[in-house]
Amino acid sequence: MLPVKPKKNLGQHFLKDTEIAKHIAETLDGFPLLPILEVGPGTGMLTRYLIEKKRNLTVVEIDRQSTAYLREHFPELGNKIIENDFLKLDLGKLYNNSAFCLIGNYPYNISSQIFFKVLDNKNIIPCCAGMIQKDVAERIIAPPGNKTYGILSVLLQTWYNIEYLFTVSEQAFIPPPKVKSAVVRLTRNKREKLDCNEKLFKSVVKTGFNQRRKMLRNSLKSLLPDESRLPDDPLLNQRPEQLSIAQFEELTNLLEPLAKDISSREK
């Protein structure tokens, strides 16, 4: 009997395997001096092993029942339990724009959104590790030409080196999810900037993959003023999953002189 009832609307599947929890906690050992933010601690299966690391640990949990349990059973966390939605947190403010590591058995219903938030804070998150759905893990490590290569593949691989560490069975959780899980680690690479306009690069990647069955020549028309004509370039005759990061940069530079005003595009 679990002390906290898993809630389907929060995507909660509580890890019950202690060995797996220990291994996940070890994924951040390469960054021993940085504080850690754990997302979705639930009943603290991973938290207990992070505490053993004697690191500066903060946990963020949206479920009130879970935070009550954590306060009772992990008093050493003190005021480092944040009852809030991780996706709404200002991470720069939380850590005074200093670097920290992110970890968690991430709620499966928001795992992609978590990674987009990591990208928005890439300059202060040098390492991100944890458990996600196996299919999402396969997607973010997929190379060009793979059918699962997509928006997250390109954007995450642009800024991070990604390791698929190990697969986790459904039976390691309560309740068991309907899919297998995987533990991954993202480590910030040495890239400091793109060789193109970063805002437009993101728009090109997202627009291309949102119509992934079309040739880029057709899908990217929406980025241009009606009167603009796309150049005769072989990159535009391919589908998005065929392009490498370098080719997306090249394509962005090709489109920038023609593109609509990008000053208001998302960062």
N, C-alpha and C positions, 0 to 999 in steps of 0.2 A: 504493500500500500504506500503510494507516494505521499509525502507531506504537502506537496503542492499539486493541484490538479492541472494536467496539461491542457492548454486551451487551443483549440483548433484554429480560432481566428487569429492567434498570435504565431501560428506555425510552430508550436512547441512540441519537441520530441526530446525528452530528457535522456542524456547519456547515462548508462548504468555500468559501463565497463571501465573499471579503474585503470587498467593498463593503457587503454587508449587515451584516457584523460591525461595520464602521466606523459605519454609521448607527445600529445598536443602541447602541453606546458613546456616541453623541452625545445619546441620549434623556435623559440625566441632566445635561446641561450647564446646565440651569436651577437646579441645586442644587450650585454649584461648591465650597462650603465643607464639605459633608457627606461623611463616609466612605462607602465603597461595600462592600456584601457581594454577591459573585457566587455564584450557586447553580449547581452542575453545570458547571464550566469544561471538563471533558473534556480535550481536547488544547490548550486555551488560545487558540482562534481569536478569541474575544471578549476574553479576558484581555489579550492583547498590546496591544489598542487602549485598554483601560482603564488599563493601565500608562502609556501615552503621555500620559494626562491628568494625570499627576503627582498623583493623588489617594491618599488613605489607603485602600488596597484590601486586602480579605481575601477569600479564596475558600474555599468549602466543597464538598467532593467526597467521595462515599461510596466510589467505585471506587479500590481500592488501586493498580491499574495506572496509572490516570490521575494520582493524586497523585505517584507515583514519576516519571512523565514531567514533570509540572509542576515538581517540585523540581529536576530536571536542567536543564530548558530555561528556567525563569524563576527563577533564583537571587535576583533582586531582591525576590521575594516573601518570602524568609526564612521566618520562623515564622508568616507570614500564610496558610499553607495548612492548612486544618482538614480532617482526614480523619474525616468523621462524616456522619450522616444529618441533613440540614437540618431535617427535621420534628421531630427530637428535641432540637434546640439550644434553649437558653435565651437568646433574643435580648436580653432585658433585661440579663442578666448579661454577655453578650458585649460589649455597648456601654455598660455601666454606666447603663442606662436613658436614654441620650442618643440623639438622632435620627441615622438613617443612611438611605441609599438602597439598595434591593434591585434586583438585575438578574440576568438569566441567559437562556440558551437552556434553558428549564425542561424537565425530563424530562416527557414527555407523560403518563406513567402516574400522576403525582402533581400535575399542574398545579392541579387544583381544591383539593387539600389545601394546596398552597402558598398559595393565596389565602385560605383559611380561617385559616392561620397569620398572614398579613398582617393580617387583620381583628383577630385576637387581640392584635396588636402595633401597632394603628393609631396610637397616640399617639406612637410613636417611628419610624414609617415614613411620612414625608411624601411619598415618591415610590417607585413600584415600576414597573419597565419590563422588557420582555423578550419572548421569543418563546414562543408557545403554539399549540395547534391552532386552526385557523381557526374551527371550530365552537364552541370554547370562547370565543374572542374575540367572536364574534357573540352568544353567549349573555349574556356579561357586559355588553354594551352595549345589549341588547334593551330596548325600552320596554314599558310595560304594554300588554296586548292582543296582543303578539307571541307566537307559539307557542313561541319559545325563551326567553321571559322566565321566570325561575325563582328559586331560592333565592339563587344567587350574584349574579344581576342585582340583586335587591332589596338584599341586604346590602352588596355593594360600592358600589352607587350611593348608598346611604345616607351613606357616609363618604368616597367618592372621586369625583372627576371622571375619567371614563375616555375615552381617545382610542384609536381604532383607527387606527394609523399607516400600515401598509402590509401587503400580502399577500406571502407568500414561497412560491415554487414548491417542489414536492417534490424537484426536481433540484438544489437548493442544498445538499443533505445527502448524507452517506455513513453508512449506506445510506439511500436515499430512503424517507421514510415513505409510508404509503398515503393520507395526507390532506395538504391544503395547510396552511400555517402562517400566522401573522399576528403582527406586532409591535404591542404595546399599551403604553400608559403610563397609570398611575393616579397622580393627584395629589390629595393630601388636601384636602378642601374645608374650609369654615369652620365646619362643624357641630361643636359641642363636646359636645352631649348630645341625646338624643331627647326628644320631648315625651310620653314614656311610659316604662314600665318596660322597660329594655333587654333583660333576660333573658327576660321574657315576650314581647317583640317578636320575638326570634329564634325562640322556640318556636312562636309563631303562624305566622311565615313558613315555617319548616321543616315544621311539621305540615300546614299548608295545601297546600304544594306536593308533599309526599309522597303526597298523594291528590288530585292536581291536577284530575282529571276530576269530582270531587265538588264540590257547593256547600260553601262554608265552614261553613254551618250543620251539615252532616253530618261534615265532616272534623275540626272543632275540638272535637267533643264529648269527645274523649279528654283535653282539658286541664281539664275541669270535673269536680267531684264528681258522683257518680251522681244525686244528688237535685237538682242545679242544672238550671235551664231557661234556655236561651238567650233573650235578649230579641228582640222583634220589630223587627229593624233591617234595612233593605235591604242593608247591606254583607254580611250573612250569607247573602244569597240570590245572591251572586255567586261565581264561581270565582276562585282566587287570582291567575291571570294578568291579571285585570281590574282589580286594585287598584294604586294608586300607593303610594309610600312613605308619603305623608301619610295615606292611607286605612288603611294597615296600622297606623300609629300610632293613628289613631282607633279602629280595631278592638281594638287592644291595651288601650286605656283602657276600652273597653266591656266587655271580658272580665275585667279585673283584679279587680273586686270579687267575681267568681264563681269565678275560677280556683283550682286546687289550690295547695297550698303551693309557691312557686317559689324558696324560699331555696336549694334544692339543685340547681337547674337549672344547666346549663352557662353559663359566662360568655360 
